[in-house]
Amino acid sequence: DVCGAVSTFSGVTRNHHDGKSVVLLRYEAYTDMAIKQLLGICADTREQWDVHSISIAHRTGIVEVRKASVVIAVSSVHRAESLE
């Protein structure tokens, strides 16, 4: 109701890195630690910018080329805060 902006970012697997071909990425995570780190990122973001909601999803396992490995959405009253 109060937010006029929702900005999103999708991190997508590319087919190259440092001049080498990439066919997939394989992510592993210690879930409890990963959640703690993501919550810390959200807290830091809220300290710096006037944002309302933050959602982060990061895949684990195999992520093929052209598929998203991370998606972030941030809402705020105005778009500048959500884009920063």
N, C-alpha and C positions, 0 to 999 in steps of 0.2 A: 504493500500500500504506500509506503513512504519512499520506496526505491524507484528511481527513474532510469537506472542503468543496470544491466547485467552483462559483464564482459567474460568471455571464455577464451581459454587457450587449450589447444590440443597439441601435444608433442607426438609427432609421427615418426616411425622408423624410416630412415632414408636408405637408399640402396648403396651408399658409399660412406666411408669415413677415412680421413687421412690418405686419400688416394687408393684405398682398398675397397673391394666389393663387399657388400653386406647383404646377406640373404635373410637373416633374422637376428633378433636379440633374445637373450634368455635372462630373465630377471629372477633373482631369489631374494627373499627378505625374511628377517626375523620380525614377525608381525607386531609384537608388543613394542619393540624399539622403533619400528617404522611409524606406528601410530603416534608415539610420543614425539618424534621428530616433526611429523606433519602438524600436530597440534601446536608445537613450538613455532613453526613457520606461520601458522594462523595468528598466534598471539603477537608475534613480532609485526606482522602486517597490520593488525588492529592498533598497535601502538603508534605506527607511522602514518596511517591513513584512516579516514573516516569511512569505513566500510561496514556494511550490515551483515551479510552472510558470505561465508567462504565454503566451497565444496571442492575436495580434491579426491580424485580416484587414480590410483596407480596400479597397473596390472603387474602380476607376477607370472612366471612361466615364459613360454615362447610367444614373442610378438613378431609377426612377419612384417616385411617391407610394406609400406603404405598403411599400416594399422597403427592406431593410437596406443601409446604406452602410458600416457598421463593426460588427464583432462582436469582443468581447473576452471571453476566459475566463481566470480566475485560480484556481489551486488552492492550498490551504494546509491545515495540520493542523487548524485551527479556522476556523469561518466568519467570525469578526470580521476576521481579517487579509485574507481574500479579498474582503470587502465594502468595505473602506476604499479 
